Amino acid sequence: MPARGSSGTTRRPPLRSDRGVKLYAPTMAKPYFRVVAAGQVERTSAPVPRERLAASEAVKFTGRGLDPETARSRREADELFDQMVRWAKHQTSPTRRGERTMNALCDRRLEDLRGKGRARSTIDLNESLMRLYVRPVVGDVEVADWSPEHSLAVLNRARETCGAERVADLGSLLRSLVTLAHRKPLWLSRDEDPLEGVEFRVRAARQGESVHYVPAKERPSTEQVESLADAMQEVGCSAQSYHDSRPTTSVTVDRQWGWLLTQTMGKAGPRFGEAIALTVTSVARPLAEVLSAIEGDLTLSPAGRAARRGAVIDLPHGYALDPGRRLIHIDETVEWEGSRPHIAPCEERPSGKAPKSKKERWTIYPASLVEAMAARCAELLQRFGPERGPHALLFPAGDHRFVQVPRDPRRPSRGTRWQDQDWWSRGHFRKTMYLNAVARAEGWPDTPEFPFENLRHHFATWAKRNEYSDELISHCMGHATVDYTQRRYFRTGADTIPDGMAASNNL
C-alpha cells in the first residue's frame, strides 16, 4: 500500500496511466513528479528545480532534452509508477471478483460488434468461436490473470477438430479480445500481452506461395462458365414454363435471367450476395444523368462525345444505359442469417447492408452483355412502372415483393421509396437452380462441383488474361489492397517458375 501523502488533485492529463495508477508531471506549485493510486499520492524523492520547470515544460517531460537532474527525477517516478501498478494489479476486491472474467470480456466484444453495426455473419462467427473454444476453456479465468498458457490451451483445443484457417480465425478473435481489454475501461495492463509468443497464423508450406492462394484447378475455365450459363438459362426457362402452365398459381415467377446472372458473376466479379441484390438502378441511370456524365467526360473529343450520345440506349420511363460506360454500381448485399437472407426492418436501414468492404464501388461488365442488360432493365421498367421499376431486382427468387422503406433510416418520416425484397436464400438457389444447371452443363464438374461463388474466381483469371490492370481487378472485386488480390490469384512461386524457365533457356 502506498504511503499517505497530499491528496491534492490536478486538472492536467497524466503522463502515464494504468490500472487506476496515474503519473503526473511537476508544476510550479508542486515541483516534483507525483504518482496517484487509490486516492492517495506518492511523490518522488527529488524535487525538480523550479528554475528548470519552464524549459522542461516545453518538451513535456518525455525524457528527451531534459537536464540530468530532471531526467533522474523522471526515472525515479517511472520506477515508482511501475511498482505501484504491480501492487494495484493484485488489489482486486473480493466483492468484485468474477465481474471481469473472460466470459464477461466475450460479452463485451459481442456488444462492441453490434454497436458498430457489423454484419450478422461476423457476429455469428465470433459467437460460435467463443461458445465452442474460448468459454469452455478459459471462461471463468479473470482477465487480469489471462496468460499465454491460457491462449495456447484455447488454440490447442481448436487444433484437435479444426483446420488451420479456423485456428487462424480463433487467434484473430483472441487478439481482438486483447485489444478490447487494453481499451477503456481498462481490464488488462497495456504492457501485458496474453498472446506473446503464441503462433496462430497460417503459414505457407513452400517458399513464395501464399496460404490464401486459389489454385487454378479451383477456378472454372471460360468454357465451363459459358456451359453453365447456357444450362442456367435452360433451367430458368423450364421453371417459368412450368409455372405459366398452372393457371392456379397466384404469383408470377420470373426466371429468364439465368444466363445473365452467371455471366455477370463470371465476368464482372460481384460476390453472390451482391449479385442477387442488384437492381435496375445498379446498371441503368436517368437519361439526364447519363448525358451529363458524357458531357463532363474531358477525355472525349467533340466527335467522340457525339458518338457516345448516339450510342445511348433509351429505356422506359426516362432511364438509359450508356454502352461506353458499362458499370455496375455495388452498394449493398444480402445479409445472411444462416443460409437464409435476413431482411432488416425498415427503421434499421433502407435496404440489405453495405458490401463486405463497407464501401460502395463500381465494377465493369463486358460489351457482350450490353444488349442483355438493356433488355432486362427495359422489361422490368415496363412491367413495374416508374416508381417500382427502378428498384426491381435483376435476379429475383420468385415474385417481386415490393415494400416502402425510408430513404434515410435515421428519419423514417422523411420520404420513402420502393424496395424489392425478393432475395434468394443460399439453399433454395442451390436446390432449384444451381444443381439442376450443373447436371445439364458440359464440362462443369459434378463430383464435387464448383460452388457457384467460384465464378468470382473465374473473373480474376479472365480479367488478368484480358489485360485488366491488377489495380482495376482489385477494385472490381472489392478487395482492400492490390497486394491481397495478387497473393490470392496471381503472384505465387508456382506461377512464376514457368516464366523463369522460359527466360533462362538461352542463358
Order of alpha helices (4+ residues) and beta strands (2+ residues): beta-beta-beta-beta-alpha-alpha-alpha-alpha-alpha-alpha-alpha-alpha-alpha-alpha-beta-alpha-alpha-beta-beta-beta-beta-beta-beta-alpha-beta-beta-alpha-alpha-alpha-alpha-alpha-alpha
